[in-house]
Amino acid sequence: MFMLQVEQQHSALLEKVHPSQYNSAVNLLNYLALRSTDIRNLQDALHEQGLSSLSSSESHIRSQVLAVLKHFEHISQPTAVSYSNSKMILQRRINVLFGVASFPSIMVTLKTSHAHDYLAVKKLLKAGMNIARVNCAHDNEDTWIEMIKNVQQASKSTGIACKIYMDLAGPKIRTVIKGKKKRIFLEEEDKLYFTNNNKSDKDGLPIVRSNIPTIASQLKEGEKVLFDDGLIEAKVTDIKNDGAQLEVTRVSSKKPYLKNEKGINFPDSQLSLSALTEFDRKCLPFILKHADMIGYSFVHNTPDLTELQNEMKDKKLPIILKIETPEAFKNLPGLLFKAMEEECFGVMLARGDLAVEMGFERMSEVQEEICWICEAAHAPLIWATQVLENMNKQGIATRSAVTDAAHSIVAECILINKGPHTVKVIKTLKDILQRSSGHHLKKRFLLRPLQIAKEFLLNNEQQQ
């Protein structure tokens, strides 16, 4: 059987995983083997016979294949992770990461004001929050500890358990625009200069710098540069000694200004940039002391993950892999196997930067693939970014936002961002998910080949 052949070819991976992760690692390899080939015709044939079409079997794929073969008298008994076993494995990991709570768990990003507003924190717990997120990209240790104290006090007062999740800030790249107004008016076909040099003045072109000064020298001609969550798109047209000339190709903002401290994304560029910054290293002792799990922002590959694992020598926290770049998406199988060397970990589908860099039109496909592969690894998944965001900001949800929120039932935890209507959002989300949970399993997927499955198996085989 092809699955057994793949297990033998990649046995070195299985030898490294934590004993409690072994069955999950085998199942992930089995699933990658299946998804590296096209079985759509087989699915149709099985469906015609009234048998399982192998969809919705990510968590127990070989067992499902063997069960189908049994009907054709090719095998007597399934001998792999069963559906019921896969559910137990995943539930144990959910309990460790998120605590014993109603499904799915709800994580809420705390605001600065929550450091001194105990009653607001208490309302979040009573509404349904069971994980409090502290984003280390904002505020400081003095504020974080007050947030955590309020969560712990509210948890003790209400009897509602609440975990603490803390994000590493990571190398978030932002614009640096000098001048009085700290903004640049831009239209399509306008040119600007992106540079590392503080003294650069290129023929009167508007100057844009970044908070990470080594970026500009790593760009290549023809590559895209996206500003402000993709609202402004440009391409590199010329490379100079101290930077790159850009031409604006699209402006989607109602107010066509590029402002200071807006995010920058480089979807086509291979940047030499560590996911673990010096600031992150300074934050680690505090996080290790106070958090229940740690979010790894902008992790790209297994060396990035190894670096953080090595930094946590004295105390191990479950790492949440935040998948928010094309490179992290491409390397997801390898990241999962590396994470499986520890007893417990999770994955966050961070749709914000991921959508900007992958392209919004690809997000539906990409988020499905991430969900499938995480389910095959029995890895608890956090669904993040813009969940009922309109309601959180304005008090009322759009139709598309409700549909998107309903789809989040595929995850084990859902992240709600901060806003003035967060309590209302939690209650609405719980209602939506309760209604969705009775229908989601009826969805049938067609299993075309996954490129990341084929590439991972091929690359790993070549390295051995």
Order of alpha helices (4+ residues) and beta strands (2+ residues): alpha-alpha-alpha-alpha-alpha-alpha-beta-alpha-beta-alpha-beta-beta-beta-beta-beta-beta-beta-beta-beta-beta-alpha-beta-alpha-beta-alpha-alpha-beta-alpha-alpha-beta-alpha-alpha-beta-alpha-alpha
